Amino acid sequence: MQLKAISVKGIRKTYTSNRRRESTPALRGIDLDVDQGTIFCILGPNGAGKTTLISILTTLLYPDEGEGTIGGFDLRRQRGRIREAVNVASGNPNFTDTFSVVENLNYYGMLYGMPKALRRSRIDALVEMFELETFRHTPFNQLSTGLKQRLALSKSLINTPRILFLDEPTMSLDPQISESIRLCLKELNRRDGLTIILTTHQMDEAEFLSDRIAFLKKGKIMVEGKADDLKRGLQYGEVIRIFYEGPPFRREWFSSLEGILKIEPGDHQITVSVDSRQKRLDPLIRTLMSRPDIRLRDVAILKPDLEDVFLELAKSPH
Amino acid sequence: MNWRNHLIKASAFALKNWLITKKRSFHLFEILFWPFIGLISVGLLTRFLGLESKKVEFVLIGIIALSVVQIGQLDIAYVILYSIWNKSLKHEMVAPINAFHLIAGPWAMGVLHSLLVFLLMGLFSSLAFQLNFLSAGILRLLLFFLGLTFFAASIGMLVCALAFYIGGRAHVGATFIVSLLILLSGIYYPIEILPKALQIIASVIPLTYFLIYFRSVYGLTPDHSNPLLWGFVLTGAYNIVAAILLGLSIRNARERGLLSKMSE
């Protein structure tokens, strides 16, 4: 049986404002299981509760209700042990502004109780891994956004965590740096078996990195699974795009066909979502070819991307 | 977890304090400049007023004690306040640290800073205003100094507790508490000249007793039964209460999501 890095049930959190006497539910009963050594992505629109969930799983925030284990430690009774086993990095990182890269890393290493020799070797390894060698003694407030993010990731690995939480780690980074960070995370996961939980707005990042994905909306997990399963599960199936010459498309052309989920007519092209390409391609082509006023030019098979799933879920009322 | 581990974590905050002092001239300014401005201006005022030497000594001891308390509490408060101002608090609070680590390191650093100020101010007072500071003897000086720094710890903890509730604005709390001490604990005058109600408040402030103790060494205050004991007992009680309040405020911040808010 696969060991669980995270196993929580019924996590609820409501923020209350004393001044306005308002309460805002942030999480409304989250059940989550994450296998050890996997990369798990939490997607969701702004205000979905992603950061609240990460804060609770790292014990920075206490839940109102719910129970479970993080790294095998009880979420309520063994918070100190959890803090030793995890670490976190977020987009828009902030550290003591006048401390250099090495001073910041040394300081955080000390907060995890690491002896001097261990801190020194770990800092050297992280500085090398994230290509910060030239900036060892540069104060935090003089680093570029990309370098700050690299420092944040270095800090998040200082205690050699078993579970790494990343809250939008490539936010506001240029594509090249984002790509190098993604590759680095993938390598850490592959080489060290590090469990990574990340939130992101970037679907390609989620799809590239994650073993499993959860969509969070209004404090609830809407769906959870592998990227391909999610696409299939939401009946996005497969998309066939047909290019032709002839009159504008009319819906009755395909009225007798089965397995069609969605039709999007275009200028001399029709985009058809079907439940199965293998079953539906042939009837589609035959139907069109049977019409004397139509000449087929090309056929393309498209895969729906995760963004379509995300947008569809974000639009749904629940 | 062993004691070495605790020591490293507490040292982290001492190191932070040291680096801030080293890199921020503003902090060094607060440690050295303001106390000396206060000492010199009050010393000159006593000369202008033509006060007799006993009264000059009375006032100068008050100024030195206040400076030690002020610096000691600032060092503790700044560890949290700088994290809030730098929006890095959540990274520290996600680490396996507790209130003891948060306070012990900066307190130790505060002791070093205030020892430096204590000695420099004492030396300066001797040279410029003829306060025979060392005549009290090492033991009495040490007890007086320790009492002040333990009391400073309780104020520092209270400011930190406030910071976990209201964020960076807690800095105002530090100034407020020190202002009250100036008014109530007999820095510039004996507490006997205060109205009765305020004398009662003064009698529960440890600084009042440490000042009575040290001034009595110079024959500046009437006999009081065991002022040192009262000072330490009250300081102990204040430290316990402040530590509980700090623990509660950290818990409250974790329950209300304030740590993340303070880091945004």
Interface residues (C-beta under 8 A of the other chain):
Chain A: K13 Y15 T16 T51 T52 S55 T58 T59 L60 L61 Y62 G80 R81 R83 E84 V86 N87 V88 N94 F95 T96 D97 T98 F99 E103 N106 Y107 Y108 M110 L111 Y112 G113 M114 P115 K155 N159
Chain B: M1 R4 N5 H6 I8 K9 S11 A12 L15 K16 L19 I20 K23 R24 Y82 S83 N86 K87 S88 K90 H91 E92 M93 V94 A95 P96 I97 N98 H101 R251 R254 E255 R256 G257 L259 S260 S263
